[in-house]
Amino acid sequence: MTAPVTTLRPPTGGPPGLKIVLTGPLGVGKTTLVGAVSDIVPLTTEARMTAGGDDTSHSPGKVTTTVAMDFGRLAISNVTVYVFGTPGQARFWFMWDAIVRGAVGAVVLVDTRRLADSFRHLDYIERHRLPFVVAVNQFPDTRTYAADDIRNALTLAGDVPIVEVDARDRDSVRRLLIALVEHVIATTPMPAIVAS
């Protein structure tokens, strides 16, 4: 069972907001995704990678990594969505508990060339009982797989949406976030309205 949806109310009295978490392995495109969709200049905590220890074979040009979080904000209709991206490296996972606090849902971004790297992220989100969608980032050199094949490989429940996304494309990312919000609404019990 998931927690009831809570909205964030900005201090300026603006539209209500929803906090979502974006997670996935190192180099899967989280920072790129936040930058593509944010209405504001995104907050990133990129630092130069240190030598050794991190597998960058699927992103050989990667020289920086997120060390705390990424943050972006966008308006969808009359709701503000706050996107918090987690760091992908294991040594920064201690930050995840703080980042996930207050979130109503999550996106787990995956790369089909290395699906096994996504299991810890999926386990974490499932343990926190957050409704989530799996976003398959379509890298130019990756093979396309059917959603059922990805579902089986990741041992996902039948009700978890799988969405293809291009993390560089604003419209693609907006469609992904709309799919997440729809999934949150569909799977989260709403408080009963008491007639007075």
C-alpha positions, 0 to 999 in steps of 0.5 A: 500500500502506498502513502496518500498523495501529498502536495507541496504548497509553495510559500508564494501561494502558487500552484500545488507541487508534486515531488518526484524522484529520478533514480538509476545507475551511473551514466544512465542520463539522469542529469541530462533528463533533468536539464532537458525538462526543467523550466528553470536552470537546473541545480546540479552537483556535478564533480569531476570523476576520480580515477578507478572504481566506476564502470564508465564503459557505456559512457566513455566520455563521462568525466563528471558525476552527480555527487548529491542530487540534480533538481529541476522544476516544471509546470504541467497544467496547474501543477508544479512538478519538482524533480530530484535526481539521485546520485548513481554512484554507490558511495553517494547512496547515503543521500537517497533517504533524504532525497526520497522523503516527501516524494509521491512517485519515482522514475527508474531510468534504465539502460537496456545494455546493462539492466542488471545495474538497475536492480538496486534502484528498483529495490530501493524504490519498492522498499519505500513503496513509491509508485514508479514507472520504468523509463527506458532511455533510448541511447543511439547505439542500443537495441530496442526491446519489447516492453514485456521483455524488459518487464521480465528481465527486471521482474516487474509487476504487471502494473508498472508502466514502462515508458521509452524516453529520450532523456535529451528531448523535452517533449519526451521527458514531459510525456514520461512525467505525465505518465508517472503522475497518471500512475500515481493518481491511479495507484494511490488511495485518495482520502475520502471526502466527508460531507458536512 
